[in-house]
Amino acid sequence: MRVARALVKLVVLWAALFGLFAWQGLWKTLLETLVGRTPPPIFERATLLQLALEHISLAGLAMLGVLIVGLPLAVWVTRPSGGPFLSLVSSLTALGQTFPPVAVLFLALPIFGFGSTSVYLALFLYGLLPTVSSTLVGLAGVNENARDAAKGMGMNERQMLIRLELPLALPAVLAGLRTSFVLLIATAALAPLVGAGGLGQPIIAGLSVNNLGYVLEGAIAVALLALLTDYTLRDLERAITPWS
């Protein structure tokens, strides 16, 4: 019931946000009030709704890669077979955030060219650290007495992982996933620099032609999307892990 109520509330909020993005007339009035009518302050090559869907697609596919690679990797290095690689994995994932996303984008250009592939790579590398590190922290925080009790009940390593360690580590894992996804939503605004789409298009276009209205339109939209994403995932965390 708790999860169902949270889902209904979140569906309403997301429907309201998409409706706001589709309401071009409101954005035009707001931006004209803030910056004036000259130059035209509204980005007209695409609606905010179209740009938002592109933006979510970019960040969502990169986050899917983080889930597929990051979670199993973090679990593996906490097992006896992967233990020797723990420090290496921690260092490599931290290295992904050492380089600015813009640098990763332009380093990927000679290999992948202009387009979404370079963006996916940069976002993937940037989103790994919070997911991997939070999973490591969550698994490391499982009480040794609980592990000993599980062994005494006859559980093997796989059963302990699925039935004990992952449930206890779930709050930390979900917090890391939320951090990664919100970070990717914000960072995806750089995608137009290498020919991809998203809500960064009005920002980059506005900076290139000195149009404050464009910049505000894109920046406000990215902020609203990031804030609602954070609220959504935080609300789902509370619903899924009420004990945390």
C-alpha positions as a Python dict, from the first residue, in 0.01 Angstrom:
ca = {
    (1, 'M'): (0, 0, 0),
    (2, 'R'): (282, 238, 88),
    (3, 'V'): (452, 177, -248),
    (4, 'A'): (121, 213, -438),
    (5, 'R'): (48, 552, -278),
    (6, 'A'): (400, 671, -357),
    (7, 'L'): (366, 561, -719),
    (8, 'V'): (32, 741, -766),
    (9, 'K'): (174, 1063, -622),
    (10, 'L'): (483, 1042, -840),
    (11, 'V'): (281, 974, -1156),
    (12, 'V'): (80, 1291, -1088),
    (13, 'L'): (396, 1496, -1031),
    (14, 'W'): (564, 1370, -1348),
    (15, 'A'): (249, 1430, -1551),
    (16, 'A'): (241, 1786, -1415),
    (17, 'L'): (607, 1842, -1507),
    (18, 'F'): (563, 1710, -1861),
    (19, 'G'): (255, 1926, -1896),
    (20, 'L'): (459, 2227, -1786),
    (21, 'F'): (728, 2145, -2041),
    (22, 'A'): (464, 2118, -2315),
    (23, 'W'): (310, 2458, -2226),
    (24, 'Q'): (516, 2676, -2458),
    (25, 'G'): (293, 2979, -2411),
    (26, 'L'): (364, 2989, -2036),
    (27, 'W'): (738, 2966, -2092),
    (28, 'K'): (726, 3244, -2350),
    (29, 'T'): (535, 3473, -2114),
    (30, 'L'): (765, 3395, -1823),
    (31, 'L'): (1085, 3451, -2019),
    (32, 'E'): (958, 3770, -2184),
    (33, 'T'): (877, 3901, -1837),
    (34, 'L'): (1226, 3816, -1712),
    (35, 'V'): (1446, 3920, -2006),
    (36, 'G'): (1225, 4110, -2251),
    (37, 'R'): (1108, 4029, -2604),
    (38, 'T'): (1425, 4116, -2795),
    (39, 'P'): (1591, 3889, -2886),
    (40, 'P'): (1312, 3626, -2879),
    (41, 'P'): (1366, 3444, -2549),
    (42, 'I'): (1199, 3112, -2632),
    (43, 'F'): (1393, 2830, -2801),
    (44, 'E'): (1182, 2736, -3102),
    (45, 'R'): (1377, 2453, -3272),
    (46, 'A'): (1205, 2202, -3041),
    (47, 'T'): (961, 2211, -2752),
    (48, 'L'): (1085, 2165, -2398),
    (49, 'L'): (889, 1841, -2382),
    (50, 'Q'): (1080, 1697, -2678),
    (51, 'L'): (1409, 1811, -2532),
    (52, 'A'): (1321, 1670, -2189),
    (53, 'L'): (1240, 1328, -2336),
    (54, 'E'): (1575, 1330, -2521),
    (55, 'H'): (1748, 1433, -2199),
    (56, 'I'): (1587, 1156, -1996),
    (57, 'S'): (1678, 905, -2267),
    (58, 'L'): (2046, 1006, -2259),
    (59, 'A'): (2072, 995, -1881),
    (60, 'G'): (1853, 685, -1851),
    (61, 'L'): (2055, 472, -2094),
    (62, 'A'): (2380, 578, -1929),
    (63, 'M'): (2230, 490, -1590),
    (64, 'L'): (2129, 150, -1724),
    (65, 'G'): (2494, 89, -1810),
    (66, 'V'): (2595, 196, -1459),
    (67, 'L'): (2346, -53, -1313),
    (68, 'I'): (2458, -339, -1538),
    (69, 'V'): (2828, -284, -1472),
    (70, 'G'): (2852, -102, -1138),
    (71, 'L'): (2636, -317, -913),
    (72, 'P'): (2778, -658, -1014),
    (73, 'L'): (3130, -514, -1004),
    (74, 'A'): (3083, -383, -650),
    (75, 'V'): (2937, -715, -535),
    (76, 'W'): (3216, -912, -700),
    (77, 'V'): (3501, -726, -529),
    (78, 'T'): (3342, -794, -190),
    (79, 'R'): (3352, -1171, -258),
    (80, 'P'): (3666, -1377, -191),
    (81, 'S'): (3730, -1420, -565),
    (82, 'G'): (3726, -1044, -631),
    (83, 'G'): (3874, -920, -305),
    (84, 'P'): (4227, -864, -446),
    (85, 'F'): (4080, -620, -700),
    (86, 'L'): (3889, -406, -446),
    (87, 'S'): (4144, -124, -428),
    (88, 'L'): (4190, -125, -807),
    (89, 'V'): (3816, -99, -876),
    (90, 'S'): (3777, 177, -617),
    (91, 'S'): (4062, 374, -775),
    (92, 'L'): (3936, 329, -1131),
    (93, 'T'): (3580, 434, -1051),
    (94, 'A'): (3710, 739, -863),
    (95, 'L'): (3925, 820, -1167),
    (96, 'G'): (3607, 845, -1374),
    (97, 'Q'): (3508, 1156, -1177),
    (98, 'T'): (3856, 1304, -1174),
    (99, 'F'): (3823, 1406, -1540),
    (100, 'P'): (3562, 1675, -1615),
    (101, 'P'): (3277, 1542, -1832),
    (102, 'V'): (3367, 1792, -2104),
    (103, 'A'): (3717, 1643, -2125),
    (104, 'V'): (3577, 1289, -2154),
    (105, 'L'): (3338, 1405, -2426),
    (106, 'F'): (3612, 1552, -2640),
    (107, 'L'): (3851, 1262, -2575),
    (108, 'A'): (3580, 1027, -2703),
    (109, 'L'): (3523, 1229, -3020),
    (110, 'P'): (3812, 1081, -3224),
    (111, 'I'): (3686, 729, -3146),
    (112, 'F'): (3307, 762, -3159),
    (113, 'G'): (3260, 1089, -3347),
    (114, 'F'): (2982, 1340, -3287),
    (115, 'G'): (2658, 1207, -3144),
    (116, 'S'): (2512, 1022, -2849),
    (117, 'T'): (2777, 750, -2812),
    (118, 'S'): (3037, 992, -2675),
    (119, 'V'): (2777, 1126, -2433),
    (120, 'Y'): (2686, 778, -2309),
    (121, 'L'): (3052, 702, -2241),
    (122, 'A'): (3111, 1025, -2049),
    (123, 'L'): (2793, 988, -1842),
    (124, 'F'): (2862, 620, -1775),
    (125, 'L'): (3210, 693, -1638),
    (126, 'Y'): (3079, 986, -1436),
    (127, 'G'): (2797, 787, -1280),
    (128, 'L'): (2996, 481, -1173),
    (129, 'L'): (3157, 618, -857),
    (130, 'P'): (2846, 693, -645),
    (131, 'T'): (2686, 358, -732),
    (132, 'V'): (2996, 146, -676),
    (133, 'S'): (3111, 325, -361),
    (134, 'S'): (2766, 320, -196),
    (135, 'T'): (2725, -50, -272),
    (136, 'L'): (3066, -120, -122),
    (137, 'V'): (2978, 82, 189),
    (138, 'G'): (2642, -94, 225),
    (139, 'L'): (2788, -443, 194),
    (140, 'A'): (3078, -359, 427),
    (141, 'G'): (2830, -239, 687),
    (142, 'V'): (2655, -575, 724),
    (143, 'N'): (2704, -692, 1082),
    (144, 'E'): (2947, -982, 1123),
    (145, 'N'): (2721, -1138, 1386),
    (146, 'A'): (2443, -1152, 1127),
    (147, 'R'): (2679, -1323, 884),
    (148, 'D'): (2783, -1575, 1150),
    (149, 'A'): (2419, -1647, 1232),
    (150, 'A'): (2342, -1703, 863),
    (151, 'K'): (2634, -1945, 836),
    (152, 'G'): (2509, -2126, 1144),
    (153, 'M'): (2171, -2168, 972),
    (154, 'G'): (2347, -2344, 684),
    (155, 'M'): (2338, -2066, 424),
    (156, 'N'): (2603, -2072, 152),
    (157, 'E'): (2771, -1759, 13),
    (158, 'R'): (2507, -1703, -256),
    (159, 'Q'): (2217, -1741, -13),
    (160, 'M'): (2383, -1504, 232),
    (161, 'L'): (2429, -1244, -41),
    (162, 'I'): (2069, -1261, -166),
    (163, 'R'): (1883, -1313, 160),
    (164, 'L'): (2100, -1119, 406),
    (165, 'E'): (2364, -884, 268),
    (166, 'L'): (2180, -721, -23),
    (167, 'P'): (1861, -649, 178),
    (168, 'L'): (2065, -493, 459),
    (169, 'A'): (2276, -295, 212),
    (170, 'L'): (1972, -183, 7),
    (171, 'P'): (1930, 165, 166),
    (172, 'A'): (2291, 255, 88),
    (173, 'V'): (2266, 107, -263),
    (174, 'L'): (1950, 303, -343),
    (175, 'A'): (2106, 625, -212),
    (176, 'G'): (2402, 572, -444),
    (177, 'L'): (2178, 505, -742),
    (178, 'R'): (1983, 823, -669),
    (179, 'T'): (2303, 1027, -648),
    (180, 'S'): (2430, 879, -975),
    (181, 'F'): (2108, 942, -1167),
    (182, 'V'): (2066, 1302, -1047),
    (183, 'L'): (2430, 1366, -1135),
    (184, 'L'): (2373, 1225, -1484),
    (185, 'I'): (2058, 1436, -1533),
    (186, 'A'): (2258, 1750, -1456),
    (187, 'T'): (2568, 1650, -1653),
    (188, 'A'): (2368, 1551, -1964),
    (189, 'A'): (2317, 1924, -2025),
    (190, 'L'): (2663, 1914, -2186),
    (191, 'A'): (2548, 1669, -2455),
    (192, 'P'): (2487, 1931, -2730),
    (193, 'L'): (2859, 2014, -2726),
    (194, 'V'): (2916, 1694, -2924),
    (195, 'G'): (2602, 1701, -3136),
    (196, 'A'): (2358, 1516, -2908),
    (197, 'G'): (2021, 1647, -2792),
    (198, 'G'): (1857, 1720, -2460),
    (199, 'L'): (1779, 2022, -2249),
    (200, 'G'): (2131, 2152, -2292),
    (201, 'Q'): (2045, 2270, -2644),
    (202, 'P'): (1886, 2601, -2537),
    (203, 'I'): (2171, 2660, -2290),
    (204, 'I'): (2448, 2605, -2545),
    (205, 'A'): (2258, 2799, -2813),
    (206, 'G'): (2195, 3085, -2573),
    (207, 'L'): (2560, 3105, -2472),
    (208, 'S'): (2671, 3105, -2836),
    (209, 'V'): (2441, 3393, -2939),
    (210, 'N'): (2430, 3576, -2605),
    (211, 'N'): (2059, 3505, -2551),
    (212, 'L'): (1985, 3496, -2179),
    (213, 'G'): (1630, 3373, -2241),
    (214, 'Y'): (1753, 3053, -2404),
    (215, 'V'): (1996, 2992, -2119),
    (216, 'L'): (1729, 3046, -1853),
    (217, 'E'): (1482, 2823, -2036),
    (218, 'G'): (1724, 2530, -2049),
    (219, 'A'): (1869, 2584, -1701),
    (220, 'I'): (1530, 2605, -1529),
    (221, 'A'): (1410, 2295, -1712),
    (222, 'V'): (1722, 2094, -1617),
    (223, 'A'): (1690, 2206, -1255),
    (224, 'L'): (1321, 2106, -1240),
    (225, 'L'): (1398, 1768, -1395),
    (226, 'A'): (1687, 1701, -1157),
    (227, 'L'): (1485, 1808, -852),
    (228, 'L'): (1189, 1587, -940),
    (229, 'T'): (1419, 1294, -1019),
    (230, 'D'): (1583, 1332, -678),
    (231, 'Y'): (1244, 1360, -505),
    (232, 'T'): (1110, 1058, -695),
    (233, 'L'): (1399, 831, -608),
    (234, 'R'): (1409, 953, -248),
    (235, 'D'): (1037, 884, -211),
    (236, 'L'): (1076, 535, -359),
    (237, 'E'): (1367, 470, -121),
    (238, 'R'): (1145, 550, 177),
    (239, 'A'): (867, 332, 42),
    (240, 'I'): (1090, 34, -39),
    (241, 'T'): (1309, 55, 275),
    (242, 'P'): (1087, 191, 553),
    (243, 'W'): (1328, 51, 814),
    (244, 'S'): (1617, 274, 704),
}
